Amino acid sequence: MECEAAVGAPLSVLTPRALCSMALAMNHVAAIPEPQRLGPVEPDLLASAIFLFAEYLRRLEREAPESDDEADEAVEAPQIDTRAVLDLLAEELASDVKTTLNLYMRVTALYRLLASSPSLARIALDNEEFGGALRDDALIAAARLDVYVQRAGEEGSADFDPREFRAALDADL
C-alpha cells in the first residue's frame, strides 16, 4: 500500500489523511452514549424499600434540630446519607449489591418525581393528605418502568420519565 511506504509502518485506522494521498472512507461512527437503564424489580420488594426509605426520612425529621424562628420558612430538607440508606436496604432486605443499588435508585427517583410534580403525586398516592401510600398501579409502574441513569463527572442521577410514568398510571385508571 502506498500510504504504508510514506509512514514506514502499517496504516492504522486513525492515521491522519495528510500522511497518505488516498482518502480513507469513514467506517466508524462514534456512538453517542445513551443513558443507562435499570432493570425492573419485584413490586413487593420495591414496596418494602419504599417503606424503609420513608422510615429513614421520618427518623431524619425527628433528629433534625427544630427552628424556633417562624420567619425561617425555608427550612432546609435533611440531607440523605446514601451509604446509610444503602446499608439499611441491604441489611433489612438481605439483597445483593446490584439489587440494593437498583432499589435505591428507583426509590430516590420516585421520591424526586413525586416531589417535583404535585399533579402526578395526586394521581399516584392514596390519601395524599395523610402522607399517602402508593397506589398499586403506581407501585407496579415504579417497579417496571425504565429508570434512566446519567452521570456527569462525579455527579449522577437516576430518574423516571414523567410522561412514561403518567401514561402508565393513565392506562390503569
C-alpha positions in Angstrom: 0.0 0.0 0.0 1.4 3.4 -0.9 0.5 5.0 2.4 2.4 2.3 4.2 5.6 3.4 2.5 5.0 7.1 3.4 4.8 6.5 7.1 7.1 3.4 7.3 4.6 1.3 9.2 1.3 -0.4 8.6 -1.5 2.2 8.2 -3.8 2.3 11.2 -7.4 3.4 11.1 -6.6 6.6 13.0 -3.8 7.7 10.7 -4.3 11.3 9.6 -5.3 11.7 6.0 -2.4 14.1 5.4 0.1 11.2 5.6 -1.2 9.5 2.5 -2.6 10.5 -0.8 -5.6 8.3 -0.8 -8.7 9.3 1.1 -9.9 6.8 3.7 -13.6 6.2 3.9 -15.1 6.8 7.3 -16.3 3.4 8.5 -16.6 4.0 12.2 -19.2 6.2 13.8 -18.7 7.1 17.4 -21.7 6.1 19.4 -23.5 8.7 21.4 -23.8 7.3 24.9 -27.4 6.8 25.8 -28.4 6.9 29.5 -28.1 3.5 31.2 -31.4 1.9 32.2 -32.1 0.0 35.3 -33.9 -3.4 35.0 -37.3 -4.0 36.7 -37.7 -5.2 40.3 -40.4 -7.1 42.0 -43.2 -4.7 43.2 -43.3 -6.3 46.7 -39.5 -5.7 47.1 -39.9 -2.1 45.9 -42.8 -1.6 48.3 -40.5 -2.8 51.2 -37.7 -0.5 50.0 -40.1 2.5 49.9 -41.3 1.7 53.4 -37.7 1.6 54.7 -36.8 4.8 52.9 -39.9 6.5 54.4 -39.0 5.4 57.9 -35.4 6.7 57.3 -36.8 10.1 56.2 -39.1 10.2 59.3 -36.1 9.4 61.5 -34.1 12.3 59.9 -37.0 14.7 60.5 -37.2 13.6 64.2 -33.4 14.1 64.6 -33.3 17.5 62.9 -33.0 20.5 65.2 -36.2 22.4 65.5 -36.3 26.0 64.4 -37.8 28.5 66.9 -37.9 31.2 64.3 -41.2 31.1 62.4 -39.8 33.6 59.9 -37.4 30.9 58.8 -39.9 29.2 56.5 -37.3 27.9 54.1 -36.2 25.1 56.4 -33.6 23.0 54.6 -34.6 19.5 53.9 -32.4 16.9 55.7 -29.5 15.5 53.8 -29.9 11.9 52.8 -26.9 9.8 53.5 -26.6 7.5 50.5 -24.4 5.0 52.3 -26.8 4.8 55.3 -29.8 4.2 53.1 -27.9 1.5 51.0 -26.8 -0.2 54.2 -30.3 -0.1 55.6 -31.8 -1.6 52.4 -29.1 -4.3 52.1 -29.5 -5.3 55.8 -33.3 -5.2 56.0 -34.0 -6.8 52.6 -31.0 -9.1 52.6 -30.4 -8.1 49.0 -27.3 -8.3 46.9 -25.3 -5.2 45.8 -26.9 -4.9 42.3 -30.5 -5.3 43.7 -29.8 -2.8 46.5 -28.5 -0.2 44.1 -31.4 -0.7 41.8 -33.9 -0.3 44.6 -32.1 2.8 46.0 -32.1 4.5 42.6 -35.8 3.6 42.0 -36.9 4.8 45.4 -35.0 8.1 45.1 -36.1 8.6 41.5 -39.7 8.1 42.6 -39.2 10.5 45.6 -37.9 13.2 43.3 -40.6 12.6 40.7 -43.5 12.9 43.1 -41.9 15.9 45.0 -41.4 17.8 41.7 -44.8 17.0 40.3 -47.8 17.5 42.7 -50.3 16.6 40.0 -48.6 13.3 39.4 -48.3 12.7 43.2 -52.2 13.2 43.5 -52.7 10.5 40.9 -50.1 8.1 42.3 -50.9 8.4 46.0 -53.9 7.2 48.0 -54.9 9.6 50.9 -52.3 12.1 50.0 -53.3 14.3 52.9 -52.0 11.6 55.4 -48.7 11.1 53.7 -50.3 8.6 51.4 -49.4 5.2 50.3 -48.5 4.5 46.7 -51.4 3.1 44.8 -50.9 -0.5 43.4 -50.7 0.7 39.8 -48.1 3.4 40.7 -46.1 0.8 42.6 -46.1 -1.5 39.6 -45.2 1.3 37.3 -42.3 2.3 39.6 -41.1 -1.3 39.7 -41.4 -2.0 35.9 -40.7 1.3 34.1 -37.2 2.2 33.0 -35.2 4.4 35.2 -32.6 6.4 33.2 -29.2 6.8 34.9 -27.0 9.7 33.7 -23.5 10.5 35.0 -21.7 13.8 34.7 -18.3 13.6 36.3 -18.7 12.8 40.0 -22.4 13.6 39.9 -25.2 11.3 38.7 -28.9 11.0 38.8 -31.5 8.3 38.2 -34.9 9.5 37.0 -38.2 8.2 35.7 -39.5 9.8 32.5 -42.5 11.7 33.9 -44.5 11.2 30.7 -44.0 7.4 30.8 -45.0 7.3 34.4 -48.1 9.3 33.8 -49.0 7.2 30.8 -48.6 4.0 32.9 -51.0 5.5 35.5 -53.5 6.7 33.0 -53.6 3.3 31.3 -54.6 1.7 34.6 -57.3 4.3 35.5 
